[in-house]
Amino acid sequence: MATGTDIKTYFNGAWHDGDLPTIKAADHGAWLGTTVFDGARLFDGLAPDLEAHCARINRSARALMITPTVETEDMIEMCREGLKSYSRDQAVYIRPMYWALAGDELGIVPREGATGFAISLEAIPMAPPEAATTLTRTRFRRPVLEDNVVNAKAGCLYPNNARMMVEARSKGFGNALVADAMGNVAESASANVFMVKDGEVFTPIPNGTFLAGITRARHMSNMREAGMKVHETVLSFDDFHAADEVFLSGNMMKVTPVSAFDDTQYGTGNNQNPVTRRVREMYWDWAASQRG
C-alpha cells in the first residue's frame, strides 16, 4: 500500500507511471526480508544530499549481503530523470530499493549478483514548521550488531520500530523515545533525536545501535558553522526530562519539534523552541544554497 500519491516507479531500466509491481512471490526479499532502501526528499525544486542517500543504500546492501548493482552516480541520474515529471510545488519522497532475488542452496544466504532494484517516487507534502509530536518511553529497544543488521537501512528492522510506535500511540503519544541495549537514549521510533539545554545542543553518540542519519549530520554541520555548541554524548531519559527543547531529525520532515515527553512539556511560556526553529531555518537556507 502506497503512502503518497502521484507515484512513479523505476524498474527494469525505465520509468513507469503508478505503483508498479516489482517483487515476485518467490524472491528472497519477499519471504526472507532481505530488502534495503533509502529515502531522500524533493521540495522547493531541491533534492538535498541526494548523493549521500544514493551512496548509503549501496552500503546498506553490502551489509545485508545483497550485491548492489547500480553505481551512485547512475542512481542519482535515474532519480533526477524521474523527478522531472513533478511540479515545483510538489514535495516528493525518493526511495531507491534493493532486494535479494535468490538464495544459496539452503535458501538463506542471498545469492551473489542476484539483486532486484527499483526506485519509488511518491508525492508526500512536507509538514508545516509548527507541526509537533509527543514522546513517551517504550519497553522495546534498539538492537545491537550482534542481534541484527543495525548497520543497514534494512526493511527487516522496521517491525521493531512499528511496535514501538503502536505502544506509544496506545498511551496517547505520537512517537517513542527509545533506549539502546544499555538503557541510554538512542533515538525515536522513526528518527534521530536532539535536545537543547541552556542554548547548547546534545544528541546521542553513535554506538552501533542506530543509524546516525544524513539529515542529522547536516544539522550538526549547519549548527557548528553557525557557531553553536553541539555535543554527541551519552544521554539518559532524565536528561531529556531536564531539556529546554527536543526535536527529531529525519529525512521525511527534516525537523520535527517535540512538545512533550511524558509529563514534561517543551515550548511553553517564553520558551517557544528558538533553537529548534533556528535549526529548521538553517536547513532550508542551506538547501537553497545548493541550487545549481
C-alpha positions as CSV (number, residue, x, y, z in Angstrom):
1,M,0.0,0.0,0.0
2,A,1.4,3.4,-1.0
3,T,1.9,6.2,1.4
4,G,1.8,9.1,-1.0
5,T,0.2,10.0,-4.3
6,D,1.3,10.6,-7.9
7,I,3.6,7.6,-7.8
8,K,6.3,6.9,-10.4
9,T,8.4,3.7,-10.4
10,Y,11.8,3.0,-12.0
11,F,12.1,-0.7,-12.8
12,N,13.9,-2.8,-15.4
13,G,15.6,0.2,-16.9
14,A,12.7,2.5,-17.4
15,W,10.3,4.9,-15.6
16,H,6.7,3.9,-15.3
17,D,3.6,5.8,-14.1
18,G,2.0,4.4,-10.9
19,D,2.9,1.9,-8.2
20,L,4.4,-0.8,-10.4
21,P,4.5,-4.4,-9.1
22,T,8.2,-5.4,-8.7
23,I,8.9,-8.1,-6.1
24,K,7.8,-11.6,-7.0
25,A,6.4,-14.1,-4.5
26,A,9.5,-16.4,-4.7
27,D,12.0,-13.6,-4.5
28,H,14.4,-14.0,-1.5
29,G,13.4,-10.5,-0.3
30,A,9.7,-11.3,-0.3
31,W,9.9,-14.2,2.1
32,L,13.1,-13.7,4.0
33,G,13.1,-9.9,4.3
34,T,16.4,-9.2,2.5
35,T,15.5,-5.7,1.5
36,V,17.2,-2.3,1.9
37,F,16.1,1.2,1.0
38,D,17.0,4.8,1.4
39,G,15.0,7.9,1.4
40,A,15.7,11.4,0.1
41,R,13.4,14.3,-0.5
42,L,12.5,16.8,-3.2
43,F,11.0,20.1,-2.0
44,D,11.0,23.6,-3.5
45,G,12.7,22.0,-6.5
46,L,15.6,20.8,-4.4
47,A,16.9,17.3,-3.6
48,P,19.4,18.0,-0.7
49,D,22.0,15.3,0.0
50,L,20.6,13.1,-2.8
51,E,24.2,11.8,-3.5
52,A,24.6,10.8,0.2
53,H,21.4,8.9,0.2
54,C,22.2,7.0,-3.0
55,A,25.6,6.1,-1.7
56,R,24.2,4.9,1.6
57,I,21.8,2.4,0.0
58,N,24.8,0.6,-1.6
59,R,26.5,0.3,1.8
60,S,23.3,-1.0,3.3
61,A,23.0,-3.6,0.5
62,R,26.5,-4.9,1.2
63,A,25.7,-5.1,5.0
64,L,22.8,-7.4,4.1
65,M,25.0,-9.4,1.7
66,I,23.0,-8.1,-1.2
67,T,25.1,-7.2,-4.3
68,P,24.5,-3.5,-5.2
69,T,24.1,-3.3,-8.9
70,V,23.8,0.5,-9.6
71,E,26.6,3.0,-9.1
72,T,25.8,6.0,-7.0
73,E,26.2,8.5,-9.9
74,D,23.9,6.4,-12.1
75,M,21.3,6.2,-9.4
76,I,21.4,10.0,-8.9
77,E,20.7,10.5,-12.6
78,M,17.9,8.0,-12.5
79,C,16.3,9.9,-9.7
80,R,16.7,13.2,-11.3
81,E,15.2,11.9,-14.5
82,G,12.1,10.7,-12.7
83,L,11.7,13.9,-10.7
84,K,11.4,16.0,-13.9
85,S,7.7,14.9,-14.1
86,Y,6.9,16.7,-10.8
87,S,6.0,20.3,-10.5
88,R,8.0,22.8,-8.4
89,D,5.3,23.0,-5.7
90,Q,5.3,19.2,-5.1
91,A,7.2,17.6,-2.3
92,V,8.4,14.1,-3.2
93,Y,9.7,11.1,-1.2
94,I,12.6,9.5,-3.2
95,R,13.1,5.8,-2.3
96,P,15.6,3.6,-4.0
97,M,15.4,-0.1,-3.1
98,Y,17.3,-3.3,-3.4
99,W,16.2,-6.8,-2.6
100,A,17.7,-10.2,-3.0
101,L,16.2,-12.4,-5.7
102,A,17.6,-15.8,-4.8
103,G,19.4,-17.6,-2.0
104,D,22.1,-20.2,-1.7
105,E,21.5,-24.0,-1.7
106,L,19.7,-23.7,1.7
107,G,17.8,-20.6,0.6
108,I,19.1,-18.5,3.5
109,V,22.2,-16.6,2.3
110,P,21.5,-14.1,-0.6
111,R,23.0,-15.3,-3.9
112,E,25.8,-13.0,-5.1
113,G,24.7,-10.9,-8.0
114,A,21.0,-11.9,-7.8
115,T,19.6,-8.5,-7.0
116,G,16.4,-6.6,-7.7
117,F,16.4,-2.8,-7.9
118,A,13.7,-0.2,-8.1
119,I,13.1,3.5,-7.3
120,S,9.7,4.7,-6.0
121,L,8.8,8.4,-6.1
122,E,5.7,9.4,-4.1
123,A,4.3,12.9,-3.6
124,I,4.2,13.5,0.1
125,P,3.8,17.0,1.5
126,M,6.4,18.4,3.9
127,A,4.9,19.1,7.4
128,P,4.4,22.7,8.4
129,P,7.0,24.2,10.7
130,E,4.7,24.2,13.7
131,A,3.7,20.5,13.3
132,A,5.0,18.9,16.5
133,T,4.9,15.4,18.1
134,T,4.9,14.0,21.6
135,L,7.1,11.2,23.0
136,T,6.9,8.5,25.6
137,R,9.0,5.6,26.6
138,T,8.7,2.1,25.2
139,R,9.6,-1.3,26.5
140,F,11.2,-2.2,23.2
141,R,14.8,-1.3,22.5
142,R,17.2,-0.8,19.6
143,P,19.2,-4.0,18.8
144,V,23.0,-4.3,18.5
145,L,25.0,-5.5,15.6
146,E,25.3,-9.0,17.2
147,D,21.5,-9.2,17.1
148,N,20.6,-7.6,13.8
149,V,21.8,-5.6,10.8
150,V,21.8,-2.2,12.5
151,N,24.5,-1.0,10.1
152,A,22.0,-1.0,7.2
153,K,18.7,0.8,6.4
154,A,17.0,-2.5,6.2
155,G,13.3,-3.2,5.9
156,C,13.6,-6.1,8.4
157,L,14.4,-3.6,11.2
158,Y,11.1,-1.7,10.9
159,P,8.7,-4.2,12.6
160,N,10.6,-3.3,15.8
161,N,10.0,0.4,15.1
162,A,6.4,-0.3,14.4
163,R,5.7,-2.0,17.7
164,M,7.4,1.0,19.4
165,M,5.0,3.3,17.6
166,V,2.0,1.2,18.4
167,E,2.8,1.1,22.1
168,A,3.4,4.9,22.2
169,R,0.1,5.6,20.4
170,S,-1.8,3.3,22.7
171,K,-0.7,5.6,25.5
172,G,-1.8,8.7,23.7
173,F,1.6,9.8,22.4
174,G,2.8,10.4,18.8
175,N,6.2,8.6,19.0
176,A,8.5,6.8,21.3
177,L,11.9,7.8,22.8
178,V,13.9,4.6,22.5
179,A,16.7,3.1,24.6
180,D,19.7,1.2,23.3
181,A,20.8,-2.1,24.9
182,M,22.5,-0.3,27.7
183,G,19.4,1.7,28.7
184,N,20.6,5.1,27.3
185,V,18.6,7.1,24.8
186,A,19.3,6.1,21.2
187,E,16.7,7.8,19.0
188,S,13.0,7.9,18.5
189,A,11.0,5.2,16.8
190,S,11.2,7.0,13.5
191,A,14.1,9.5,13.5
192,N,17.2,10.7,15.3
193,V,16.7,13.0,18.3
194,F,18.3,16.1,19.6
195,M,17.8,18.0,22.9
196,V,18.7,21.6,23.9
197,K,19.9,22.7,27.3
198,D,21.0,26.2,28.2
199,G,21.4,27.0,24.5
200,E,23.7,24.0,23.7
201,V,22.6,21.1,21.6
202,F,23.0,17.4,22.5
203,T,22.4,14.2,20.6
204,P,23.1,10.5,21.4
205,I,26.6,9.5,20.4
206,P,26.6,6.8,17.6
207,N,27.3,3.5,19.3
208,G,26.2,1.0,16.6
209,T,22.6,0.6,17.7
210,F,21.1,3.2,15.4
211,L,21.8,4.8,12.1
212,A,23.4,8.3,12.6
213,G,21.4,9.9,9.8
214,I,22.4,12.0,6.8
215,T,20.0,14.8,7.9
216,R,21.3,14.5,11.4
217,A,24.8,15.1,10.2
218,R,23.6,18.0,8.0
219,H,22.0,19.7,11.0
220,M,25.2,19.3,13.1
221,S,27.3,20.8,10.3
222,N,25.0,23.7,9.9
223,M,24.9,24.4,13.7
224,R,28.6,24.2,14.1
225,E,29.2,26.5,11.1
226,A,26.9,29.0,12.8
227,G,29.0,28.8,16.0
228,M,26.6,26.7,18.0
229,K,27.8,24.2,20.5
230,V,26.8,20.6,19.5
231,H,27.7,17.6,21.6
232,E,27.5,13.9,20.8
233,T,27.3,12.1,24.1
234,V,25.6,9.5,26.3
235,L,22.2,10.8,27.2
236,S,19.7,9.4,29.7
237,F,15.9,9.8,29.8
238,D,16.4,12.1,32.8
239,D,18.5,14.4,30.5
240,F,15.5,14.7,28.2
241,H,13.1,15.5,31.0
242,A,15.5,18.3,32.0
243,A,15.9,19.6,28.5
244,D,14.6,23.0,27.3
245,E,13.8,21.8,23.8
246,V,13.7,18.5,22.0
247,F,13.4,17.9,18.3
248,L,13.5,15.0,15.9
249,S,15.7,14.9,12.8
250,G,14.8,12.7,9.8
251,N,14.7,12.7,6.1
252,M,10.9,12.7,5.8
253,M,10.2,16.0,7.6
254,K,13.8,17.3,8.3
255,V,12.9,18.9,11.7
256,T,10.0,17.9,13.9
257,P,9.5,19.8,17.2
258,V,8.6,17.8,20.3
259,S,6.0,19.4,22.5
260,A,6.1,16.8,25.3
261,F,8.0,13.8,26.7
262,D,5.6,12.0,29.0
263,D,4.6,14.8,31.5
264,T,7.4,17.1,30.6
265,Q,6.3,20.0,28.3
266,Y,8.5,21.9,25.9
267,G,8.0,25.2,24.0
268,T,5.7,26.7,26.7
269,G,5.7,30.2,28.2
270,N,8.6,32.3,27.0
271,N,10.4,29.3,25.5
272,Q,9.0,28.9,22.0
273,N,11.7,26.5,20.9
274,P,14.1,29.1,19.5
275,V,16.9,26.7,18.8
276,T,14.6,24.2,17.0
277,R,13.2,27.0,14.8
278,R,16.7,28.2,14.0
279,V,17.9,24.7,13.1
280,R,15.0,24.4,10.7
281,E,15.7,27.8,9.2
282,M,19.4,26.9,8.7
283,Y,18.5,23.7,7.0
284,W,16.2,25.4,4.5
285,D,18.8,28.2,3.9
286,W,21.5,25.5,3.3
287,A,19.3,23.6,0.9
288,A,18.5,26.7,-1.1
289,S,22.3,27.5,-1.3
290,Q,22.7,24.1,-3.1
291,R,20.6,25.1,-6.0
292,G,22.7,24.8,-9.1
